[in-house]
Amino acid sequence: MPMTPTQVVNTAEIAFVGKVVSIEEGDFSPQPYCWARTEQKPQCGGKRVTFRVADRIRGKLDSTVTAVAEDACYCLGEYWALGKRYLVVASWGSSSAGDPLVVSNTCRGTMPLTKEAKPFMDVLHGAQR
């Protein structure tokens, strides 16, 4: 079940608006209920996504951030797209790929930067730490 903007604010360690500048296949293991990358579904599975940060909302970040993330395929999100801007909610922690930043899925607040993101942006900006 998707979180409300207030729930996202109360749980987000990292939040930023970023533009996707690269997408690579990664060794990151998606959640157990997500589909893994296969020959039949090459778009699925873990990805290493690099963002150019446009708006740091929560957390100390460089101007470019690389994180691991799952990619759609039943993971309650859409496929990452080069050049597209996203509201990214993430957490610090180790991943199976060794990257320190792990992106949350759509239920936890990560989403394309569209009008649906506005309530989340408003609440996050109002509660900046």
C-alpha positions in Angstrom: 0.0 0.0 0.0 1.4 3.4 -0.9 2.5 5.7 1.8 1.0 9.2 2.3 3.2 12.3 2.0 3.4 12.5 5.8 4.5 8.9 6.1 7.2 9.4 3.5 8.5 12.5 5.4 8.5 10.6 8.7 10.6 7.7 7.2 12.8 9.2 4.4 16.5 9.3 5.2 17.3 10.8 1.8 15.1 12.8 -0.6 16.0 14.7 -3.7 14.9 15.6 -7.2 17.2 14.2 -9.8 17.5 13.7 -13.5 18.6 10.2 -14.7 21.9 10.5 -16.5 22.8 6.8 -16.8 21.2 3.4 -16.2 23.2 0.2 -15.9 22.3 -3.4 -15.1 23.3 -4.1 -11.6 23.9 -7.0 -9.2 21.4 -5.5 -6.8 18.8 -8.1 -5.8 15.3 -6.6 -6.0 12.7 -7.3 -3.4 11.6 -11.0 -3.3 8.2 -10.2 -4.9 9.9 -8.4 -7.9 10.7 -10.1 -11.1 14.4 -10.7 -11.8 16.0 -9.8 -15.1 15.7 -12.7 -17.6 16.2 -13.2 -21.3 12.4 -12.8 -21.7 12.2 -9.7 -19.4 15.5 -7.9 -19.9 14.1 -4.6 -18.5 13.4 -6.1 -15.1 15.7 -6.6 -12.1 18.2 -4.4 -10.2 19.7 -1.3 -11.8 22.5 1.1 -10.9 21.0 4.5 -11.7 23.0 7.8 -11.7 21.1 11.0 -11.1 22.2 14.6 -11.5 20.7 16.2 -8.3 18.6 19.3 -9.0 17.1 19.7 -5.5 18.5 18.3 -2.3 15.6 18.0 0.1 17.0 15.7 2.8 20.5 14.3 3.3 24.0 15.3 2.3 24.5 14.5 -1.4 26.9 15.3 -4.1 25.7 16.9 -7.3 25.7 13.5 -8.9 24.5 10.4 -7.1 24.6 6.7 -8.0 22.2 4.4 -6.3 20.8 0.9 -6.7 17.2 0.4 -7.5 14.7 -2.1 -8.7 13.1 -1.5 -12.0 9.3 -1.9 -12.4 8.3 -5.4 -13.3 5.8 -5.8 -10.6 7.7 -3.5 -8.2 5.1 -0.8 -8.1 6.9 1.7 -10.3 7.7 2.5 -13.8 10.9 1.8 -15.8 13.8 4.2 -15.2 14.2 6.5 -18.3 17.3 8.4 -19.3 16.7 12.2 -19.1 13.6 11.9 -17.0 13.3 13.7 -13.6 12.2 11.9 -10.5 11.5 12.6 -6.9 13.8 10.0 -5.3 13.4 8.8 -1.7 16.2 6.5 -0.6 18.1 5.2 2.4 21.7 4.7 3.4 22.7 1.1 3.7 24.7 -1.6 2.1 23.2 -3.4 -0.8 24.2 -6.6 -2.5 25.9 -4.5 -5.2 28.0 -2.6 -2.6 26.4 0.8 -3.3 25.6 2.9 -0.2 22.4 4.4 -1.5 19.3 2.3 -2.1 16.2 3.8 -3.8 12.8 3.1 -2.3 10.0 2.1 -4.7 6.9 4.0 -5.6 5.0 2.9 -2.4 7.8 4.6 -0.4 7.7 7.8 -2.3 10.0 7.5 -5.4 8.1 8.7 -8.5 8.4 10.6 -11.7 8.3 14.3 -11.2 4.7 14.9 -12.3 1.7 16.6 -10.7 1.3 13.4 -8.6 4.6 14.2 -6.9 3.6 17.8 -5.9 1.9 16.8 -2.5 5.0 14.8 -1.6 7.3 17.7 -2.6 5.3 20.2 -0.6 5.4 18.1 2.6 9.1 17.2 2.1 10.1 20.8 1.6 8.0 21.9 4.6 9.8 19.3 6.8 13.4 19.7 5.6 16.0 18.5 8.1 
